[in-house]
Amino acid sequence: MEHDQDAIRQAIKLDPLTAAACTLSEIDDMVDDLLAANADYLSAELLD
């Protein structure tokens, strides 16, 4: 598994429900918030 924030962002942007409800900027902000909220459980490589 790759530790790639861009891959996470792309996957979430491809979700039809998320894309219908959020702008690309809002999705990026949401991913930032999700990563920050779960930092204790994620690898350091993913958070860099």
N, C-alpha and C positions, 0 to 999 in steps of 0.2 A: 504494500500500500504506500502510495506517495504521500508525503506530508506537504501538501500544496494548497495554500489558501485560495489561489486562483481557481483550482479545480472545484473547490467547495462553492465558490461564488458562481461559477458557470453552471454547476448542477442545480443550484437553487434558482438561478435566473431561467433555467429551462423548464421549471415546474409551472404548468399552466395556471394553476390556482394562484400561486404567488405572483406570477407575471401579470395576472388580471387585477390583482389587488394593490400591487406596489410598483413604484417606478424603479428603474435600475439603481438610482442613487439611494432610494429607501432600502433596497435589497442589500446593497453594500453596507449601509449603516446597520442593518439587522444582523448581517454576518459578523461585523465588528463587535456588536453587542453580545452575540451568542458566543463568540470566541472568548471575549473578556469574562463573561459570566461563568464559563466552563474551564477557565485557564488551569484550575487545580487538577483537572482530569485529562488534560490534553498534553501531548508531547511538546517539549520545548521547540523541536524542529518545526512543528506546525505553527507555533506562535511567533516565530522569527519573521 
